[in-house]
C-alpha cells in the first residue's frame, strides 16, 4: 500500500540467533583476512561482474555474515576471478582466495 | 684372446642381474602404463609421430643432445654441463664399447647380458695388437672421463656456487642412497679392472693401477671381492633407481618423443603428467630460476619439490605448492628435461572440488555489443591511401585499472589514423585467463564463449590487446577465424614500420621488462624491443628474455598475499635497473602497477612511452 508516495517497508531485521554461523566461522578460520575488511567498497567499484550480478566482495562477506547465503551466491555467480578487487584492496586482503574458499566451503542447498 | 672361465659365469653377477631385471621390468611396466593412461587421441598422435621422419629425426637429436650431452646444462654453466655429460655420455660409451668388444671377441656370448659389463673378468685380450690396445685405451679413457665427472659431482655437493648454482635441491633418503651408489660404481670398476689387468690386459689407467696394487697384494684371488663390490654397487643403484631422482634417466627417454609429438597435460597425475614428474632429475635449476626464491622460505615451493611431493602423494603439500606459484613459467623455460611446472600446477588446481560454480548464462551480450557498434574513423589525410582495417581494442580488466595505458593507446590509434572501436569501455567480460589459472577450466571456457560471440559480431579485422594475460588466452583458446590477434607491442611496431607513427628519439635510456605471459607465454621478445629502441636507447636487464623475472604481481598465485610479494618485486626491480636506466618500460598493465608501487625509477607502459614521443601527423 502506497499513500503519498510512502509505504511501510517490511522489517529488515535479522535474528542472528537463528542464523547458522558454522560455515562462516569455518571461512574465518581458513581466511582470517575476511574479518579485516573495512567495507570501503573499492572492490565494489572495480568489479567487472558488478554490472551483471551486482557482485562485490564486500556485499558477499556481509551477506554471509548475516546468514543471507542465497543472496551471496547470487552475487557471486558472475565473479570472473579477474583479481581486480585484490589489486585495489587497501587492506591487502587476498579476495580472490576468499572467493575460492567460499566456493569450496559453502554448499548450495537443494531446492533453493 | 682367450676366455679365462669357460663357463662364462661367476656368482658375483647375481646382484647385477637382480638389479637389471628389476629396473628393466619396472621401466617397461611404467612405460606401458603411461602410454595406456593417455587419451585415445593423444595415443594415436604419439604413435603417428613415431612414423613421421621429421619428428623422429628430432627425437634422435634430442636423445643425444639432452640425455647424453646435456646441451642445455652446458649453455647454463660449462662445469655443470661437463659434470653431467661426462657421467652420462661416458657411461653410455662404456656400455656401447663393452658390447662391441663382446661382439668382436666372443659373439657367441652376446645373449649373456652381464658379459659386456664384466668383460675383463671373463676374457683376456692381448693389448699388443692394434685392435686390442685401441679398445683398452677407449675403455680407460671413458672411465677416466666418468671419474672426473664424479669428482666434480662430489665438489658440487660441497660448493654448488662453482657450478653457477646458488641453491641446490636437498636430496631425499633414496636420492642419497642412489647418489652414493652412483659415486661408488666407477671407482669400484676401476679397482676391479685394475686387479684383473695383468691377466685380462689393460691400458694406461688399469695397467698402472695394477702395477701399484702388486706392491700390496700378491694373491690373484683378491680380485674377486672387488668384482663383487662393483656388482653390488650396480645392484644398489638399480634397485633404488625407481624410487629416487635417477628415475629421470629412463623416464626422459620416453618423455622426449612425447614432448616432440606435442602431447599436452590433460590429467593432474596420469599420462604425461606422471612422465614429467618422474623425468624430473631434481637438478635444482628451477630453484634459482623461481622468482619466489627471493624469499628463502619459498624455495621449498619450487617445481622440483612439487614433483617430489606428487611422487609421494602428499596432497596437503601439493595443494600448498601449486596454489602459491605465480605461474610465470620460468621453471618450464629453464628446465633441462622439459617439465612444465606451470601447466602441472594448473592441472593440480583443476582437480579441486568447488560446491559453488559460477554461471554466466545471465550475461546479456547484446548490451555489450551495442557499446562497440560504431568504429571511430579518424579523418586523417596522411593515412587516406592506406588500406584501413577495423581494429577492435579489448583493454581487459587490468588495463582498466591503469586507465593511462588505455588513454595512451587510444591516442596512438587516433594519431595513426586507425579505424578503431573499444570493446570494453564501460566494462566488459574478463578474458577468462585468471579463471583458467585458478584451474576452473569449464568456467573459463564459458567466458571465452561469451567474448567470442561479441568479437565475431563486431566485424573487426584485428583484435588489439594491451594486456599479455588476455593475449595469451586469446591466442590459445579462442577460435576467431579471420581475425588477427595482436598485442599492442606488435601493433605499435607495425604502425611504426608502416610509417603511420613518427616517433621522436629521445636522449633517455630505457630498460624493457619482458612480461611473463608475453615473453615466455607467447614468445614475443623482438617487437617491443624494436619499439623501445625507436624512442630512445634500449638497455638490457641482467636477466632478460626467456629468463626475465616475474614482477611478483601475477594473478597466477592464489595464496601469496600482498605483503609477501614485496620482496619479489624488489628483487625483480634490482635485476631490471642493473644498468641504471632512466625509465623502466613494460608491456603489461599488471607489471606496470606492481612495479610502480615500489620502484625508484619511473615505470611506464610501452604505449605511454610512444604516445609521449609521437607528434600528431
Interface residues (C-beta under 8 A of the other chain):
Chain A: X33 X46 X48 X50 X51 X52 X53 X73 X76 X77 X78 X79 X80 X81 X82 X83 X84 X86 X87 X88 X89 X92 X94 X96 X97 X100 X102 X103 X104 X105 X106 X107 X108
Chain B: X352 X353 X354 X355 X356 X357 X358 X359 X360 X362 X363 X397 X398 X400 X401 X426 X427 X428 X429 X430 X432 X434 X435 X438 X440 X443 X447 X553 X555 X558 X559 X560 X561 X562 X563 X590 X593
